[in-house]
Amino acid sequence: MPNLPHRLFLAIFASFTLAATVRADPPVEPPVIPFEVAAPEGHIAGEIHQIPGSRPDTILVITGGSGVGVRTDTAAAIGLFLSETTAVAIYDRRGFGDSSGTATIPTTSNTAWLVPALGSDLLAITSHLDGLGYDRIGILGSSMGGWVNASAAARSDLIDFAINLVGGATSVSRSDTFDALTDTGLSIEAALAMAPGQAGSIGYDPACDLARASIPMLWVLGERDDSNPSQLDIEVIERLATAGQPYRYILVEQADHNFLNVESGEIILDWVPDTLRFMESASR
């Protein structure tokens, strides 16, 4: 399963001074508002961050990839998106941290039920946040989190926009097949050509959910990602956009699955300003 590893969030945190040039710095220790919401397997625990004295009209919920369990794994994303107008919510995945339920390691096959289940947990969170009076609720998912976003967005009239980082448009089977092919040493181009023919039909496929969802969605994809097939995602996004869905994407040149430059190894954050502009303008 491709995922956005904890080291990416550490890299983003290490590059916070670069991200801070996008907008004014948030305070070092913004207030934290804990929450616990009822969910299908008990409860989901998390926390809301917002700048002291601000009255944000938007809240962004962060969902990590398959290797992310506890909220601290995604905490560095707060520094990229927190502002006077936007609060950020992070949470423990079911079975991890302070959330109840069974901790399940994602595989290709079990995503057929796991992704919708995690989508239900995300829906429980957005329902709670709607009750707190935010005007707009956005969801941001990385890698597997993009599939969770699709599952939730198709079933909600409370979510206003979604951002999917490095994945979430093509099926889990195609993505995992591509990942396995590149792991054998095949080039990205060769794996892209072979993956559709070799992928099975097991696991979660976002096709129906993406066709049903009606909110603006933005994908941010790595051009040199050898874990998730960015070009296959783009084919899906373009097809749905042509059919009328409010979907778009950013392809980050030279970026791998961790938004690291494949040549220099440095974190790439030049997609952040466009993502912030999308957040400001996106609405149902």
PALOZA-14204 format. One record per residue (C-alpha): x, y, z; residue number from 1; residue in three letters. Coordinates in steps of 0.1 Angstrom, whole numbers, padded with zeros to 4 digits. Layout:
residues N
       X       Y       Z   num   residu
       X       Y       Z   NUM      ALA
...
This chain:
residues 284
       X       Y       Z   num   residu
    0000    0000    0000     1      MET
    0015    0034   -0009     2      PRO
    0014    0058    0020     3      ASN
    0027    0092    0030     4      LEU
    0053    0082    0056     5      PRO
    0059    0100    0088     6      HIS
    0093    0111    0075     7      ARG
    0075    0133    0050     8      LEU
    0057    0152    0077     9      PHE
    0090    0155    0095    10      LEU
    0105    0169    0063    11      ALA
    0076    0193    0060    12      ILE
    0081    0203    0096    13      PHE
    0118    0208    0090    14      ALA
    0109    0230    0060    15      SER
    0085    0251    0080    16      PHE
    0104    0283    0074    17      THR
    0099    0278    0037    18      LEU
    0062    0272    0041    19      ALA
    0060    0302    0063    20      ALA
    0068    0325    0034    21      THR
    0034    0315    0019    22      VAL
    0015    0334    0046    23      ARG
    0020    0349    0081    24      ALA
    0035    0326    0107    25      ASP
    0010    0310    0131    26      PRO
    0018    0311    0168    27      PRO
    0042    0286    0181    28      VAL
    0016    0271    0204    29      GLU
   -0019    0276    0190    30      PRO
   -0048    0266    0213    31      PRO
   -0058    0229    0211    32      VAL
   -0094    0219    0214    33      ILE
   -0098    0181    0220    34      PRO
   -0128    0162    0206    35      PHE
   -0142    0127    0208    36      GLU
   -0170    0116    0184    37      VAL
   -0191    0085    0182    38      ALA
   -0182    0063    0153    39      ALA
   -0191    0028    0141    40      PRO
   -0164    0011    0162    41      GLU
   -0168    0032    0193    42      GLY
   -0152    0066    0191    43      HIS
   -0126    0087    0172    44      ILE
   -0104    0111    0192    45      ALA
   -0087    0141    0178    46      GLY
   -0080    0178    0183    47      GLU
   -0086    0211    0166    48      ILE
   -0059    0238    0162    49      HIS
   -0067    0275    0156    50      GLN
   -0049    0308    0160    51      ILE
   -0056    0325    0193    52      PRO
   -0083    0352    0190    53      GLY
   -0092    0341    0155    54      SER
   -0127    0331    0143    55      ARG
   -0120    0308    0114    56      PRO
   -0148    0301    0090    57      ASP
   -0131    0270    0075    58      THR
   -0117    0239    0091    59      ILE
   -0095    0214    0073    60      LEU
   -0094    0177    0085    61      VAL
   -0062    0159    0079    62      ILE
   -0062    0121    0071    63      THR
   -0029    0103    0067    64      GLY
   -0018    0074    0045    65      GLY
   -0017    0037    0053    66      SER
    0013    0040    0075    67      GLY
   -0002    0068    0096    68      VAL
   -0020    0059    0129    69      GLY
   -0018    0086    0155    70      VAL
   -0025    0123    0151    71      ARG
    0011    0133    0158    72      THR
    0020    0116    0125    73      ASP
    0001    0144    0107    74      THR
    0007    0173    0131    75      ALA
    0033    0190    0110    76      ALA
    0007    0196    0083    77      ALA
   -0008    0221    0107    78      ILE
    0020    0245    0100    79      GLY
    0011    0245    0063    80      LEU
   -0026    0252    0065    81      PHE
   -0034    0270    0098    82      LEU
   -0044    0306    0094    83      SER
   -0067    0333    0108    84      GLU
   -0094    0319    0086    85      THR
   -0087    0282    0087    86      THR
   -0086    0258    0116    87      ALA
   -0070    0224    0113    88      VAL
   -0082    0191    0128    89      ALA
   -0061    0160    0133    90      ILE
   -0071    0127    0147    91      TYR
   -0061    0091    0157    92      ASP
   -0072    0065    0132    93      ARG
   -0095    0038    0146    94      ARG
   -0076    0014    0168    95      GLY
   -0047    0038    0173    96      PHE
   -0039    0063    0200    97      GLY
   -0070    0074    0219    98      ASP
   -0095    0061    0193    99      SER
   -0113    0028    0198   100      SER
   -0118    0000    0174   101      GLY
   -0095   -0025    0157   102      THR
   -0061   -0013    0144   103      ALA
   -0060   -0028    0109   104      THR
   -0030   -0027    0086   105      ILE
   -0041   -0019    0051   106      PRO
   -0036   -0045    0023   107      THR
   -0048   -0044   -0013   108      THR
   -0077   -0067   -0006   109      SER
   -0089   -0054    0027   110      ASN
   -0093   -0018    0014   111      THR
   -0126   -0029   -0001   112      ALA
   -0141   -0026    0033   113      TRP
   -0114   -0007    0052   114      LEU
   -0115    0025    0031   115      VAL
   -0153    0029    0034   116      PRO
   -0150    0022    0071   117      ALA
   -0124    0049    0076   118      LEU
   -0146    0071    0054   119      GLY
   -0174    0066    0079   120      SER
   -0151    0077    0107   121      ASP
   -0142    0108    0087   122      LEU
   -0179    0115    0082   123      LEU
   -0185    0113    0120   124      ALA
   -0158    0139    0125   125      ILE
   -0172    0163    0099   126      THR
   -0207    0160    0114   127      SER
   -0192    0170    0148   128      HIS
   -0173    0199    0133   129      LEU
   -0205    0211    0115   130      ASP
   -0221    0213    0149   131      GLY
   -0194    0236    0160   132      LEU
   -0205    0263    0135   133      GLY
   -0178    0263    0109   134      TYR
   -0190    0276    0075   135      ASP
   -0169    0254    0054   136      ARG
   -0154    0219    0061   137      ILE
   -0125    0207    0039   138      GLY
   -0107    0173    0040   139      ILE
   -0071    0166    0031   140      LEU
   -0059    0131    0026   141      GLY
   -0025    0118    0017   142      SER
   -0020    0086   -0003   143      SER
   -0045    0062    0011   144      MET
   -0062    0092    0027   145      GLY
   -0072    0103   -0008   146      GLY
   -0093    0071   -0011   147      TRP
   -0108    0078    0023   148      VAL
   -0117    0113    0011   149      ASN
   -0135    0099   -0020   150      ALA
   -0155    0075    0001   151      SER
   -0165    0102    0026   152      ALA
   -0172    0129    0000   153      ALA
   -0197    0106   -0019   154      ALA
   -0218    0102    0012   155      ARG
   -0218    0137    0027   156      SER
   -0235    0171    0021   157      ASP
   -0214    0187    0048   158      LEU
   -0180    0185    0031   159      ILE
   -0172    0215    0009   160      ASP
   -0139    0205   -0007   161      PHE
   -0112    0179   -0008   162      ALA
   -0075    0179   -0013   163      ILE
   -0058    0146   -0022   164      ASN
   -0020    0143   -0020   165      LEU
   -0001    0117   -0040   166      VAL
   -0030    0094   -0048   167      GLY
   -0067    0086   -0045   168      GLY
   -0080    0086   -0081   169      ALA
   -0072    0052   -0096   170      THR
   -0080    0019   -0079   171      SER
   -0060    0004   -0050   172      VAL
   -0053   -0026   -0071   173      SER
   -0038   -0006   -0100   174      ARG
   -0018    0016   -0076   175      SER
   -0004   -0014   -0057   176      ASP
    0004   -0032   -0089   177      THR
    0023   -0002   -0101   178      PHE
    0042    0000   -0068   179      ASP
    0051   -0037   -0070   180      ALA
    0064   -0033   -0105   181      LEU
    0086   -0003   -0097   182      THR
    0099   -0022   -0067   183      ASP
    0113   -0048   -0091   184      THR
    0134   -0021   -0108   185      GLY
    0111   -0013   -0137   186      LEU
    0110    0024   -0147   187      SER
    0080    0045   -0139   188      ILE
    0071    0046   -0176   189      GLU
    0073    0008   -0180   190      ALA
    0052    0002   -0148   191      ALA
    0026    0027   -0160   192      LEU
    0022    0007   -0192   193      ALA
    0020   -0027   -0175   194      MET
   -0001   -0019   -0143   195      ALA
   -0035   -0016   -0159   196      PRO
   -0032   -0050   -0176   197      GLY
   -0019   -0068   -0145   198      GLN
   -0041   -0052   -0118   199      ALA
   -0069   -0073   -0105   200      GLY
   -0103   -0062   -0093   201      SER
   -0098   -0066   -0056   202      ILE
   -0097   -0038   -0031   203      GLY
   -0112   -0003   -0031   204      TYR
   -0120    0014   -0064   205      ASP
   -0130    0051   -0061   206      PRO
   -0146    0052   -0095   207      ALA
   -0182    0052   -0083   208      CYS
   -0176    0075   -0053   209      ASP
   -0157    0100   -0074   210      LEU
   -0185    0100   -0100   211      ALA
   -0211    0105   -0072   212      ARG
   -0193    0133   -0053   213      ALA
   -0201    0168   -0063   214      SER
   -0175    0189   -0044   215      ILE
   -0144    0206   -0058   216      PRO
   -0114    0183   -0054   217      MET
   -0077    0190   -0060   218      LEU
   -0051    0163   -0064   219      TRP
   -0014    0172   -0058   220      VAL
    0007    0145   -0075   221      LEU
    0044    0138   -0078   222      GLY
    0058    0136   -0114   223      GLU
    0084    0110   -0103   224      ARG
    0063    0091   -0078   225      ASP
    0072    0054   -0081   226      ASP
    0047    0043   -0054   227      SER
    0015    0058   -0068   228      ASN
    0009    0060   -0106   229      PRO
    0003    0098   -0110   230      SER
   -0004    0095   -0147   231      GLN
   -0031    0069   -0141   232      LEU
   -0046    0092   -0115   233      ASP
   -0045    0121   -0140   234      ILE
   -0063    0100   -0166   235      GLU
   -0092    0095   -0142   236      VAL
   -0093    0131   -0130   237      ILE
   -0093    0145   -0166   238      GLU
   -0120    0120   -0177   239      ARG
   -0142    0130   -0147   240      LEU
   -0135    0167   -0152   241      ALA
   -0145    0164   -0189   242      THR
   -0178    0148   -0177   243      ALA
   -0185    0179   -0155   244      GLY
   -0170    0171   -0121   245      GLN
   -0152    0201   -0104   246      PRO
   -0119    0182   -0103   247      TYR
   -0083    0195   -0110   248      ARG
   -0048    0185   -0103   249      TYR
   -0013    0199   -0098   250      ILE
    0017    0177   -0111   251      LEU
    0048    0186   -0091   252      VAL
    0079    0183   -0113   253      GLU
    0107    0160   -0101   254      GLN
    0087    0151   -0069   255      ALA
    0085    0116   -0056   256      ASP
    0058    0101   -0033   257      HIS
    0072    0121   -0004   258      ASN
    0074    0154   -0023   259      PHE
    0112    0151   -0023   260      LEU
    0131    0162   -0053   261      ASN
    0145    0129   -0069   262      VAL
    0177    0147   -0079   263      GLU
    0185    0169   -0048   264      SER
    0166    0151   -0021   265      GLY
    0151    0184   -0009   266      GLU
    0115    0188    0001   267      ILE
    0093    0205   -0026   268      ILE
    0066    0229   -0013   269      LEU
    0060    0251   -0043   270      ASP
    0025    0234   -0046   271      TRP
    0014    0249   -0013   272      VAL
    0004    0284   -0026   273      PRO
   -0018    0270   -0053   274      ASP
   -0034    0246   -0028   275      THR
   -0041    0275   -0004   276      LEU
   -0057    0295   -0032   277      ARG
   -0078    0264   -0040   278      PHE
   -0089    0263   -0004   279      MET
   -0099    0299   -0004   280      GLU
   -0121    0297   -0035   281      SER
   -0135    0261   -0033   282      ALA
   -0172    0258   -0025   283      SER
   -0201    0236   -0035   284      ARG
